[in-house]
């Protein structure tokens, strides 16, 4: 979807079903999972999600994809 949105001309881009607020629901579900199963407070769960997002972004910026999908390296 990202590739299509970046490569599309403006008219095509306007027709793409981008995000449409889905990220908020995904974040709410992840927070619920972390507070329920993980036993974290909402603040701790949110901080863990921020840390994870920063780590993923930094890895992408540094050009260090995981090998073979193994997150442990």
mmJSON file of the N, C-alpha and C atoms, coordinates in Angstrom:
{"data_MODEL":{"atom_site":{
"group_PDB":["ATOM","ATOM","ATOM","ATOM","ATOM","ATOM","ATOM","ATOM","ATOM","ATOM","ATOM","ATOM","ATOM","ATOM","ATOM","ATOM","ATOM","ATOM","ATOM","ATOM","ATOM","ATOM","ATOM","ATOM","ATOM","ATOM","ATOM","ATOM","ATOM","ATOM","ATOM","ATOM","ATOM","ATOM","ATOM","ATOM","ATOM","ATOM","ATOM","ATOM","ATOM","ATOM","ATOM","ATOM","ATOM","ATOM","ATOM","ATOM","ATOM","ATOM","ATOM","ATOM","ATOM","ATOM","ATOM","ATOM","ATOM","ATOM","ATOM","ATOM","ATOM","ATOM","ATOM","ATOM","ATOM","ATOM","ATOM","ATOM","ATOM","ATOM","ATOM","ATOM","ATOM","ATOM","ATOM","ATOM","ATOM","ATOM","ATOM","ATOM","ATOM","ATOM","ATOM","ATOM","ATOM","ATOM","ATOM","ATOM","ATOM","ATOM","ATOM","ATOM","ATOM","ATOM","ATOM","ATOM","ATOM","ATOM","ATOM","ATOM","ATOM","ATOM","ATOM","ATOM","ATOM","ATOM","ATOM","ATOM","ATOM","ATOM","ATOM","ATOM","ATOM","ATOM","ATOM","ATOM","ATOM","ATOM","ATOM","ATOM","ATOM","ATOM","ATOM","ATOM","ATOM","ATOM","ATOM","ATOM","ATOM","ATOM","ATOM","ATOM","ATOM","ATOM","ATOM","ATOM","ATOM","ATOM","ATOM","ATOM","ATOM","ATOM","ATOM","ATOM","ATOM","ATOM","ATOM","ATOM","ATOM","ATOM","ATOM","ATOM","ATOM","ATOM","ATOM","ATOM","ATOM","ATOM","ATOM","ATOM","ATOM","ATOM","ATOM","ATOM","ATOM","ATOM","ATOM","ATOM","ATOM","ATOM","ATOM","ATOM","ATOM","ATOM","ATOM","ATOM","ATOM","ATOM","ATOM","ATOM","ATOM","ATOM","ATOM","ATOM","ATOM","ATOM","ATOM","ATOM","ATOM","ATOM","ATOM","ATOM","ATOM","ATOM","ATOM","ATOM","ATOM","ATOM","ATOM","ATOM","ATOM","ATOM","ATOM","ATOM","ATOM","ATOM","ATOM","ATOM","ATOM","ATOM","ATOM","ATOM","ATOM","ATOM","ATOM","ATOM","ATOM","ATOM","ATOM"],
"id":[1,2,3,4,5,6,7,8,9,10,11,12,13,14,15,16,17,18,19,20,21,22,23,24,25,26,27,28,29,30,31,32,33,34,35,36,37,38,39,40,41,42,43,44,45,46,47,48,49,50,51,52,53,54,55,56,57,58,59,60,61,62,63,64,65,66,67,68,69,70,71,72,73,74,75,76,77,78,79,80,81,82,83,84,85,86,87,88,89,90,91,92,93,94,95,96,97,98,99,100,101,102,103,104,105,106,107,108,109,110,111,112,113,114,115,116,117,118,119,120,121,122,123,124,125,126,127,128,129,130,131,132,133,134,135,136,137,138,139,140,141,142,143,144,145,146,147,148,149,150,151,152,153,154,155,156,157,158,159,160,161,162,163,164,165,166,167,168,169,170,171,172,173,174,175,176,177,178,179,180,181,182,183,184,185,186,187,188,189,190,191,192,193,194,195,196,197,198,199,200,201,202,203,204,205,206,207,208,209,210,211,212,213,214,215,216,217,218,219],
"type_symbol":["N","C","C","N","C","C","N","C","C","N","C","C","N","C","C","N","C","C","N","C","C","N","C","C","N","C","C","N","C","C","N","C","C","N","C","C","N","C","C","N","C","C","N","C","C","N","C","C","N","C","C","N","C","C","N","C","C","N","C","C","N","C","C","N","C","C","N","C","C","N","C","C","N","C","C","N","C","C","N","C","C","N","C","C","N","C","C","N","C","C","N","C","C","N","C","C","N","C","C","N","C","C","N","C","C","N","C","C","N","C","C","N","C","C","N","C","C","N","C","C","N","C","C","N","C","C","N","C","C","N","C","C","N","C","C","N","C","C","N","C","C","N","C","C","N","C","C","N","C","C","N","C","C","N","C","C","N","C","C","N","C","C","N","C","C","N","C","C","N","C","C","N","C","C","N","C","C","N","C","C","N","C","C","N","C","C","N","C","C","N","C","C","N","C","C","N","C","C","N","C","C","N","C","C","N","C","C","N","C","C","N","C","C","N","C","C","N","C","C"],
"label_atom_id":["N","CA","C","N","CA","C","N","CA","C","N","CA","C","N","CA","C","N","CA","C","N","CA","C","N","CA","C","N","CA","C","N","CA","C","N","CA","C","N","CA","C","N","CA","C","N","CA","C","N","CA","C","N","CA","C","N","CA","C","N","CA","C","N","CA","C","N","CA","C","N","CA","C","N","CA","C","N","CA","C","N","CA","C","N","CA","C","N","CA","C","N","CA","C","N","CA","C","N","CA","C","N","CA","C","N","CA","C","N","CA","C","N","CA","C","N","CA","C","N","CA","C","N","CA","C","N","CA","C","N","CA","C","N","CA","C","N","CA","C","N","CA","C","N","CA","C","N","CA","C","N","CA","C","N","CA","C","N","CA","C","N","CA","C","N","CA","C","N","CA","C","N","CA","C","N","CA","C","N","CA","C","N","CA","C","N","CA","C","N","CA","C","N","CA","C","N","CA","C","N","CA","C","N","CA","C","N","CA","C","N","CA","C","N","CA","C","N","CA","C","N","CA","C","N","CA","C","N","CA","C","N","CA","C","N","CA","C","N","CA","C","N","CA","C","N","CA","C","N","CA","C","N","CA","C"],
"label_alt_id":[null,null,null,null,null,null,null,null,null,null,null,null,null,null,null,null,null,null,null,null,null,null,null,null,null,null,null,null,null,null,null,null,null,null,null,null,null,null,null,null,null,null,null,null,null,null,null,null,null,null,null,null,null,null,null,null,null,null,null,null,null,null,null,null,null,null,null,null,null,null,null,null,null,null,null,null,null,null,null,null,null,null,null,null,null,null,null,null,null,null,null,null,null,null,null,null,null,null,null,null,null,null,null,null,null,null,null,null,null,null,null,null,null,null,null,null,null,null,null,null,null,null,null,null,null,null,null,null,null,null,null,null,null,null,null,null,null,null,null,null,null,null,null,null,null,null,null,null,null,null,null,null,null,null,null,null,null,null,null,null,null,null,null,null,null,null,null,null,null,null,null,null,null,null,null,null,null,null,null,null,null,null,null,null,null,null,null,null,null,null,null,null,null,null,null,null,null,null,null,null,null,null,null,null,null,null,null,null,null,null,null,null,null,null,null,null,null,null,null],
"label_comp_id":["UNK","UNK","UNK","UNK","UNK","UNK","UNK","UNK","UNK","UNK","UNK","UNK","UNK","UNK","UNK","UNK","UNK","UNK","UNK","UNK","UNK","UNK","UNK","UNK","UNK","UNK","UNK","UNK","UNK","UNK","UNK","UNK","UNK","UNK","UNK","UNK","UNK","UNK","UNK","UNK","UNK","UNK","UNK","UNK","UNK","UNK","UNK","UNK","UNK","UNK","UNK","UNK","UNK","UNK","UNK","UNK","UNK","UNK","UNK","UNK","UNK","UNK","UNK","UNK","UNK","UNK","UNK","UNK","UNK","UNK","UNK","UNK","UNK","UNK","UNK","UNK","UNK","UNK","UNK","UNK","UNK","UNK","UNK","UNK","UNK","UNK","UNK","UNK","UNK","UNK","UNK","UNK","UNK","UNK","UNK","UNK","UNK","UNK","UNK","UNK","UNK","UNK","UNK","UNK","UNK","UNK","UNK","UNK","UNK","UNK","UNK","UNK","UNK","UNK","UNK","UNK","UNK","UNK","UNK","UNK","UNK","UNK","UNK","UNK","UNK","UNK","UNK","UNK","UNK","UNK","UNK","UNK","UNK","UNK","UNK","UNK","UNK","UNK","UNK","UNK","UNK","UNK","UNK","UNK","UNK","UNK","UNK","UNK","UNK","UNK","UNK","UNK","UNK","UNK","UNK","UNK","UNK","UNK","UNK","UNK","UNK","UNK","UNK","UNK","UNK","UNK","UNK","UNK","UNK","UNK","UNK","UNK","UNK","UNK","UNK","UNK","UNK","UNK","UNK","UNK","UNK","UNK","UNK","UNK","UNK","UNK","UNK","UNK","UNK","UNK","UNK","UNK","UNK","UNK","UNK","UNK","UNK","UNK","UNK","UNK","UNK","UNK","UNK","UNK","UNK","UNK","UNK","UNK","UNK","UNK","UNK","UNK","UNK","UNK","UNK","UNK","UNK","UNK","UNK"],
"label_asym_id":["A","A","A","A","A","A","A","A","A","A","A","A","A","A","A","A","A","A","A","A","A","A","A","A","A","A","A","A","A","A","A","A","A","A","A","A","A","A","A","A","A","A","A","A","A","A","A","A","A","A","A","A","A","A","A","A","A","A","A","A","A","A","A","A","A","A","A","A","A","A","A","A","A","A","A","A","A","A","A","A","A","A","A","A","A","A","A","A","A","A","A","A","A","A","A","A","A","A","A","A","A","A","A","A","A","A","A","A","A","A","A","A","A","A","A","A","A","A","A","A","A","A","A","A","A","A","A","A","A","A","A","A","A","A","A","A","A","A","A","A","A","A","A","A","A","A","A","A","A","A","A","A","A","A","A","A","A","A","A","A","A","A","A","A","A","A","A","A","A","A","A","A","A","A","A","A","A","A","A","A","A","A","A","A","A","A","A","A","A","A","A","A","A","A","A","A","A","A","A","A","A","A","A","A","A","A","A","A","A","A","A","A","A","A","A","A","A","A","A"],
"label_entity_id":["1","1","1","1","1","1","1","1","1","1","1","1","1","1","1","1","1","1","1","1","1","1","1","1","1","1","1","1","1","1","1","1","1","1","1","1","1","1","1","1","1","1","1","1","1","1","1","1","1","1","1","1","1","1","1","1","1","1","1","1","1","1","1","1","1","1","1","1","1","1","1","1","1","1","1","1","1","1","1","1","1","1","1","1","1","1","1","1","1","1","1","1","1","1","1","1","1","1","1","1","1","1","1","1","1","1","1","1","1","1","1","1","1","1","1","1","1","1","1","1","1","1","1","1","1","1","1","1","1","1","1","1","1","1","1","1","1","1","1","1","1","1","1","1","1","1","1","1","1","1","1","1","1","1","1","1","1","1","1","1","1","1","1","1","1","1","1","1","1","1","1","1","1","1","1","1","1","1","1","1","1","1","1","1","1","1","1","1","1","1","1","1","1","1","1","1","1","1","1","1","1","1","1","1","1","1","1","1","1","1","1","1","1","1","1","1","1","1","1"],
"label_seq_id":[1,1,1,2,2,2,3,3,3,4,4,4,5,5,5,6,6,6,7,7,7,8,8,8,9,9,9,10,10,10,11,11,11,12,12,12,13,13,13,14,14,14,15,15,15,16,16,16,17,17,17,18,18,18,19,19,19,20,20,20,21,21,21,22,22,22,23,23,23,24,24,24,25,25,25,26,26,26,27,27,27,28,28,28,29,29,29,30,30,30,31,31,31,32,32,32,33,33,33,34,34,34,35,35,35,36,36,36,37,37,37,38,38,38,39,39,39,40,40,40,41,41,41,42,42,42,43,43,43,44,44,44,45,45,45,46,46,46,47,47,47,48,48,48,49,49,49,50,50,50,51,51,51,52,52,52,53,53,53,54,54,54,55,55,55,56,56,56,57,57,57,58,58,58,59,59,59,60,60,60,61,61,61,62,62,62,63,63,63,64,64,64,65,65,65,66,66,66,67,67,67,68,68,68,69,69,69,70,70,70,71,71,71,72,72,72,73,73,73],
"pdbx_PDB_ins_code":[null,null,null,null,null,null,null,null,null,null,null,null,null,null,null,null,null,null,null,null,null,null,null,null,null,null,null,null,null,null,null,null,null,null,null,null,null,null,null,null,null,null,null,null,null,null,null,null,null,null,null,null,null,null,null,null,null,null,null,null,null,null,null,null,null,null,null,null,null,null,null,null,null,null,null,null,null,null,null,null,null,null,null,null,null,null,null,null,null,null,null,null,null,null,null,null,null,null,null,null,null,null,null,null,null,null,null,null,null,null,null,null,null,null,null,null,null,null,null,null,null,null,null,null,null,null,null,null,null,null,null,null,null,null,null,null,null,null,null,null,null,null,null,null,null,null,null,null,null,null,null,null,null,null,null,null,null,null,null,null,null,null,null,null,null,null,null,null,null,null,null,null,null,null,null,null,null,null,null,null,null,null,null,null,null,null,null,null,null,null,null,null,null,null,null,null,null,null,null,null,null,null,null,null,null,null,null,null,null,null,null,null,null,null,null,null,null,null,null],
"Cartn_x":[0.835,0.0,0.88,1.955,2.858,3.49,3.983,4.594,3.598,2.385,1.363,1.061,1.024,0.701,1.83,3.06,4.202,4.406,4.089,4.315,3.119,1.974,0.761,0.764,0.11,-0.073,-1.16,-1.308,-2.259,-3.685,-4.152,-5.52,-5.645,-4.656,-4.673,-4.543,-3.679,-3.443,-4.729,-5.549,-6.801,-7.777,-7.65,-8.56,-8.078,-6.834,-6.303,-6.923,-7.241,-7.851,-6.783,-6.139,-5.05,-5.57,-5.065,-5.241,-6.68,-7.369,-8.771,-8.999,-8.047,-8.2,-7.957,-7.494,-7.283,-6.191,-5.21,-4.087,-4.563,-5.548,-6.045,-6.609,-7.377,-7.936,-6.822,-5.8,-4.684,-3.939,-3.736,-3.041,-3.868,-5.172,-6.04,-6.004,-6.016,-5.957,-4.623,-3.54,-2.221,-2.131,-2.659,-2.657,-3.477,-4.629,-5.469,-4.741,-4.068,-3.318,-2.209,-1.452,-0.334,-0.804,-1.95,-2.434,-3.115,-3.718,-4.422,-3.436,-2.821,-1.921,-0.582,-0.051,1.255,1.222,0.042,-0.09,0.52,0.718,1.306,0.229,0.638,-0.276,-0.422,-1.438,-1.617,-0.414,0.115,1.29,2.496,2.727,3.855,3.668,2.451,2.175,2.422,1.984,2.198,3.684,4.43,5.875,6.563,6.142,6.705,6.429,5.238,4.903,5.746,5.96,6.817,8.237,8.76,10.111,10.22,9.232,9.24,9.205,8.355,8.246,9.555,10.189,11.476,12.545,12.562,13.552,13.355,12.107,11.825,12.218,11.879,12.229,13.738,14.445,15.897,16.542,16.033,16.56,16.343,15.181,14.886,15.782,15.975,16.819,18.268,18.723,20.098,20.318,19.224,19.336,19.759,19.278,19.631,18.412,17.924,16.778,17.203,16.248,16.553,16.848,17.684,18.04,17.036,16.401,15.473,14.273,13.942,12.788,13.043,14.269,14.613,14.989,14.154,14.393,15.614,16.076,17.241,18.538,18.471,19.652,20.24],
"Cartn_y":[-1.18,0.0,1.245,1.212,2.366,2.605,1.545,1.687,2.263,1.727,2.228,3.695,4.093,5.481,6.42,5.937,6.79,6.878,5.802,5.773,6.282,6.371,6.762,8.253,8.591,10.016,10.519,11.828,12.363,11.842,11.642,11.151,9.707,8.88,7.494,7.435,8.256,8.282,8.604,9.48,9.867,8.694,7.71,6.562,5.419,5.47,4.371,4.37,3.181,3.074,3.133,4.275,4.403,4.58,3.799,3.834,3.927,4.968,5.14,4.926,5.384,5.313,3.951,2.985,1.633,1.595,2.461,2.424,2.62,3.448,3.694,2.418,1.686,0.425,-0.571,-0.624,-1.546,-1.186,0.091,0.538,0.211,0.444,0.117,-1.383,-2.217,-3.661,-4.078,-3.481,-3.81,-3.397,-2.235,-1.796,-2.746,-3.172,-4.095,-5.416,-5.885,-7.142,-7.018,-5.905,-5.726,-5.558,-4.925,-4.73,-5.978,-6.767,-7.978,-9.13,-9.554,-10.708,-10.349,-9.173,-8.769,-8.267,-7.903,-7.417,-6.043,-5.291,-3.955,-2.912,-1.824,-0.69,-0.072,0.741,1.399,2.28,2.973,3.824,2.989,1.866,1.004,0.371,-0.022,-0.611,0.413,1.641,2.694,2.969,2.983,3.211,2.07,0.837,-0.307,-0.201,0.218,0.385,1.487,2.579,3.663,3.15,2.395,1.856,0.936,0.066,-0.865,-0.113,0.894,1.673,2.386,2.962,3.638,2.644,1.455,0.445,0.003,-0.215,-0.604,0.504,1.731,2.856,3.0,2.907,3.049,1.957,0.741,-0.356,-0.092,0.415,0.724,1.847,2.876,4.013,3.565,2.693,2.209,1.193,0.693,-0.301,-1.656,-2.014,-3.282,-4.198,-4.709,-5.622,-6.905,-7.564,-8.83,-9.878,-10.81,-11.873,-13.008,-13.316,-14.449,-14.3,-13.08,-12.872,-13.177,-13.511,-13.833,-12.564,-12.133,-10.878,-10.911,-12.086,-12.163,-11.979,-11.894,-11.625,-12.84],
"Cartn_z":[0.0,0.0,0.0,0.797,0.851,-0.508,-1.144,-2.463,-3.455,-3.447,-4.366,-4.126,-2.868,-2.569,-2.97,-2.892,-3.25,-4.751,-5.457,-6.9,-7.705,-7.099,-7.829,-8.135,-9.249,-9.524,-8.564,-8.412,-7.43,-7.579,-8.801,-8.999,-8.503,-8.802,-8.33,-6.809,-6.259,-4.815,-4.055,-4.599,-3.944,-3.85,-4.749,-4.751,-3.865,-3.367,-2.556,-1.168,-0.642,0.696,1.798,1.927,2.89,4.305,5.177,6.622,7.088,6.778,7.161,8.655,9.471,10.912,11.535,10.742,11.276,12.333,12.239,13.184,14.62,14.817,16.175,16.766,16.006,16.505,16.804,15.936,16.168,17.449,17.676,18.889,20.122,20.053,21.185,21.492,20.444,20.644,21.252,20.788,21.342,22.806,23.143,24.542,25.409,24.896,25.655,25.877,24.842,24.963,26.004,25.96,26.892,28.329,28.516,29.888,30.411,29.523,29.937,30.133,29.06,29.1,29.728,29.37,29.883,31.309,31.795,33.158,33.379,32.313,32.435,32.7,33.314,33.437,32.05,31.854,30.542,30.221,31.223,30.991,30.577,31.282,30.936,29.563,29.236,27.93,26.825,27.032,26.035,25.869,26.96,26.879,26.136,26.395,25.687,24.192,23.826,22.406,21.772,22.503,21.981,21.778,22.758,22.651,21.435,21.253,20.118,18.796,18.718,17.486,17.18,18.209,17.994,17.543,18.144,17.768,16.314,15.915,14.532,13.559,13.894,13.039,12.924,14.042,14.013,13.171,13.289,12.479,10.991,10.648,9.244,8.743,9.547,9.161,8.99,9.899,9.846,8.736,8.158,7.094,7.635,8.807,9.426,9.535,8.4,8.497,9.197,9.808,10.46,9.395,9.728,8.785,8.886,7.769,7.717,8.631,9.019,9.867,11.327,11.693,13.068,13.797,14.73,15.427,16.333,16.701,17.572,16.813,15.475,14.686,14.128],
"occupancy":[1.0,1.0,1.0,1.0,1.0,1.0,1.0,1.0,1.0,1.0,1.0,1.0,1.0,1.0,1.0,1.0,1.0,1.0,1.0,1.0,1.0,1.0,1.0,1.0,1.0,1.0,1.0,1.0,1.0,1.0,1.0,1.0,1.0,1.0,1.0,1.0,1.0,1.0,1.0,1.0,1.0,1.0,1.0,1.0,1.0,1.0,1.0,1.0,1.0,1.0,1.0,1.0,1.0,1.0,1.0,1.0,1.0,1.0,1.0,1.0,1.0,1.0,1.0,1.0,1.0,1.0,1.0,1.0,1.0,1.0,1.0,1.0,1.0,1.0,1.0,1.0,1.0,1.0,1.0,1.0,1.0,1.0,1.0,1.0,1.0,1.0,1.0,1.0,1.0,1.0,1.0,1.0,1.0,1.0,1.0,1.0,1.0,1.0,1.0,1.0,1.0,1.0,1.0,1.0,1.0,1.0,1.0,1.0,1.0,1.0,1.0,1.0,1.0,1.0,1.0,1.0,1.0,1.0,1.0,1.0,1.0,1.0,1.0,1.0,1.0,1.0,1.0,1.0,1.0,1.0,1.0,1.0,1.0,1.0,1.0,1.0,1.0,1.0,1.0,1.0,1.0,1.0,1.0,1.0,1.0,1.0,1.0,1.0,1.0,1.0,1.0,1.0,1.0,1.0,1.0,1.0,1.0,1.0,1.0,1.0,1.0,1.0,1.0,1.0,1.0,1.0,1.0,1.0,1.0,1.0,1.0,1.0,1.0,1.0,1.0,1.0,1.0,1.0,1.0,1.0,1.0,1.0,1.0,1.0,1.0,1.0,1.0,1.0,1.0,1.0,1.0,1.0,1.0,1.0,1.0,1.0,1.0,1.0,1.0,1.0,1.0,1.0,1.0,1.0,1.0,1.0,1.0,1.0,1.0,1.0,1.0,1.0,1.0,1.0,1.0,1.0,1.0,1.0,1.0],
"B_iso_or_equiv":[0.0,0.0,0.0,0.0,0.0,0.0,0.0,0.0,0.0,0.0,0.0,0.0,0.0,0.0,0.0,0.0,0.0,0.0,0.0,0.0,0.0,0.0,0.0,0.0,0.0,0.0,0.0,0.0,0.0,0.0,0.0,0.0,0.0,0.0,0.0,0.0,0.0,0.0,0.0,0.0,0.0,0.0,0.0,0.0,0.0,0.0,0.0,0.0,0.0,0.0,0.0,0.0,0.0,0.0,0.0,0.0,0.0,0.0,0.0,0.0,0.0,0.0,0.0,0.0,0.0,0.0,0.0,0.0,0.0,0.0,0.0,0.0,0.0,0.0,0.0,0.0,0.0,0.0,0.0,0.0,0.0,0.0,0.0,0.0,0.0,0.0,0.0,0.0,0.0,0.0,0.0,0.0,0.0,0.0,0.0,0.0,0.0,0.0,0.0,0.0,0.0,0.0,0.0,0.0,0.0,0.0,0.0,0.0,0.0,0.0,0.0,0.0,0.0,0.0,0.0,0.0,0.0,0.0,0.0,0.0,0.0,0.0,0.0,0.0,0.0,0.0,0.0,0.0,0.0,0.0,0.0,0.0,0.0,0.0,0.0,0.0,0.0,0.0,0.0,0.0,0.0,0.0,0.0,0.0,0.0,0.0,0.0,0.0,0.0,0.0,0.0,0.0,0.0,0.0,0.0,0.0,0.0,0.0,0.0,0.0,0.0,0.0,0.0,0.0,0.0,0.0,0.0,0.0,0.0,0.0,0.0,0.0,0.0,0.0,0.0,0.0,0.0,0.0,0.0,0.0,0.0,0.0,0.0,0.0,0.0,0.0,0.0,0.0,0.0,0.0,0.0,0.0,0.0,0.0,0.0,0.0,0.0,0.0,0.0,0.0,0.0,0.0,0.0,0.0,0.0,0.0,0.0,0.0,0.0,0.0,0.0,0.0,0.0,0.0,0.0,0.0,0.0,0.0,0.0],
"pdbx_formal_charge":[null,null,null,null,null,null,null,null,null,null,null,null,null,null,null,null,null,null,null,null,null,null,null,null,null,null,null,null,null,null,null,null,null,null,null,null,null,null,null,null,null,null,null,null,null,null,null,null,null,null,null,null,null,null,null,null,null,null,null,null,null,null,null,null,null,null,null,null,null,null,null,null,null,null,null,null,null,null,null,null,null,null,null,null,null,null,null,null,null,null,null,null,null,null,null,null,null,null,null,null,null,null,null,null,null,null,null,null,null,null,null,null,null,null,null,null,null,null,null,null,null,null,null,null,null,null,null,null,null,null,null,null,null,null,null,null,null,null,null,null,null,null,null,null,null,null,null,null,null,null,null,null,null,null,null,null,null,null,null,null,null,null,null,null,null,null,null,null,null,null,null,null,null,null,null,null,null,null,null,null,null,null,null,null,null,null,null,null,null,null,null,null,null,null,null,null,null,null,null,null,null,null,null,null,null,null,null,null,null,null,null,null,null,null,null,null,null,null,null],
"auth_seq_id":[1,1,1,2,2,2,3,3,3,4,4,4,5,5,5,6,6,6,7,7,7,8,8,8,9,9,9,10,10,10,11,11,11,12,12,12,13,13,13,14,14,14,15,15,15,16,16,16,17,17,17,18,18,18,19,19,19,20,20,20,21,21,21,22,22,22,23,23,23,24,24,24,25,25,25,26,26,26,27,27,27,28,28,28,29,29,29,30,30,30,31,31,31,32,32,32,33,33,33,34,34,34,35,35,35,36,36,36,37,37,37,38,38,38,39,39,39,40,40,40,41,41,41,42,42,42,43,43,43,44,44,44,45,45,45,46,46,46,47,47,47,48,48,48,49,49,49,50,50,50,51,51,51,52,52,52,53,53,53,54,54,54,55,55,55,56,56,56,57,57,57,58,58,58,59,59,59,60,60,60,61,61,61,62,62,62,63,63,63,64,64,64,65,65,65,66,66,66,67,67,67,68,68,68,69,69,69,70,70,70,71,71,71,72,72,72,73,73,73],
"auth_comp_id":["UNK","UNK","UNK","UNK","UNK","UNK","UNK","UNK","UNK","UNK","UNK","UNK","UNK","UNK","UNK","UNK","UNK","UNK","UNK","UNK","UNK","UNK","UNK","UNK","UNK","UNK","UNK","UNK","UNK","UNK","UNK","UNK","UNK","UNK","UNK","UNK","UNK","UNK","UNK","UNK","UNK","UNK","UNK","UNK","UNK","UNK","UNK","UNK","UNK","UNK","UNK","UNK","UNK","UNK","UNK","UNK","UNK","UNK","UNK","UNK","UNK","UNK","UNK","UNK","UNK","UNK","UNK","UNK","UNK","UNK","UNK","UNK","UNK","UNK","UNK","UNK","UNK","UNK","UNK","UNK","UNK","UNK","UNK","UNK","UNK","UNK","UNK","UNK","UNK","UNK","UNK","UNK","UNK","UNK","UNK","UNK","UNK","UNK","UNK","UNK","UNK","UNK","UNK","UNK","UNK","UNK","UNK","UNK","UNK","UNK","UNK","UNK","UNK","UNK","UNK","UNK","UNK","UNK","UNK","UNK","UNK","UNK","UNK","UNK","UNK","UNK","UNK","UNK","UNK","UNK","UNK","UNK","UNK","UNK","UNK","UNK","UNK","UNK","UNK","UNK","UNK","UNK","UNK","UNK","UNK","UNK","UNK","UNK","UNK","UNK","UNK","UNK","UNK","UNK","UNK","UNK","UNK","UNK","UNK","UNK","UNK","UNK","UNK","UNK","UNK","UNK","UNK","UNK","UNK","UNK","UNK","UNK","UNK","UNK","UNK","UNK","UNK","UNK","UNK","UNK","UNK","UNK","UNK","UNK","UNK","UNK","UNK","UNK","UNK","UNK","UNK","UNK","UNK","UNK","UNK","UNK","UNK","UNK","UNK","UNK","UNK","UNK","UNK","UNK","UNK","UNK","UNK","UNK","UNK","UNK","UNK","UNK","UNK","UNK","UNK","UNK","UNK","UNK","UNK"],
"auth_asym_id":["A","A","A","A","A","A","A","A","A","A","A","A","A","A","A","A","A","A","A","A","A","A","A","A","A","A","A","A","A","A","A","A","A","A","A","A","A","A","A","A","A","A","A","A","A","A","A","A","A","A","A","A","A","A","A","A","A","A","A","A","A","A","A","A","A","A","A","A","A","A","A","A","A","A","A","A","A","A","A","A","A","A","A","A","A","A","A","A","A","A","A","A","A","A","A","A","A","A","A","A","A","A","A","A","A","A","A","A","A","A","A","A","A","A","A","A","A","A","A","A","A","A","A","A","A","A","A","A","A","A","A","A","A","A","A","A","A","A","A","A","A","A","A","A","A","A","A","A","A","A","A","A","A","A","A","A","A","A","A","A","A","A","A","A","A","A","A","A","A","A","A","A","A","A","A","A","A","A","A","A","A","A","A","A","A","A","A","A","A","A","A","A","A","A","A","A","A","A","A","A","A","A","A","A","A","A","A","A","A","A","A","A","A","A","A","A","A","A","A"],
"auth_atom_id":["N","CA","C","N","CA","C","N","CA","C","N","CA","C","N","CA","C","N","CA","C","N","CA","C","N","CA","C","N","CA","C","N","CA","C","N","CA","C","N","CA","C","N","CA","C","N","CA","C","N","CA","C","N","CA","C","N","CA","C","N","CA","C","N","CA","C","N","CA","C","N","CA","C","N","CA","C","N","CA","C","N","CA","C","N","CA","C","N","CA","C","N","CA","C","N","CA","C","N","CA","C","N","CA","C","N","CA","C","N","CA","C","N","CA","C","N","CA","C","N","CA","C","N","CA","C","N","CA","C","N","CA","C","N","CA","C","N","CA","C","N","CA","C","N","CA","C","N","CA","C","N","CA","C","N","CA","C","N","CA","C","N","CA","C","N","CA","C","N","CA","C","N","CA","C","N","CA","C","N","CA","C","N","CA","C","N","CA","C","N","CA","C","N","CA","C","N","CA","C","N","CA","C","N","CA","C","N","CA","C","N","CA","C","N","CA","C","N","CA","C","N","CA","C","N","CA","C","N","CA","C","N","CA","C","N","CA","C","N","CA","C","N","CA","C","N","CA","C","N","CA","C","N","CA","C"],
"pdbx_PDB_model_num":[1,1,1,1,1,1,1,1,1,1,1,1,1,1,1,1,1,1,1,1,1,1,1,1,1,1,1,1,1,1,1,1,1,1,1,1,1,1,1,1,1,1,1,1,1,1,1,1,1,1,1,1,1,1,1,1,1,1,1,1,1,1,1,1,1,1,1,1,1,1,1,1,1,1,1,1,1,1,1,1,1,1,1,1,1,1,1,1,1,1,1,1,1,1,1,1,1,1,1,1,1,1,1,1,1,1,1,1,1,1,1,1,1,1,1,1,1,1,1,1,1,1,1,1,1,1,1,1,1,1,1,1,1,1,1,1,1,1,1,1,1,1,1,1,1,1,1,1,1,1,1,1,1,1,1,1,1,1,1,1,1,1,1,1,1,1,1,1,1,1,1,1,1,1,1,1,1,1,1,1,1,1,1,1,1,1,1,1,1,1,1,1,1,1,1,1,1,1,1,1,1,1,1,1,1,1,1,1,1,1,1,1,1,1,1,1,1,1,1]
}}}
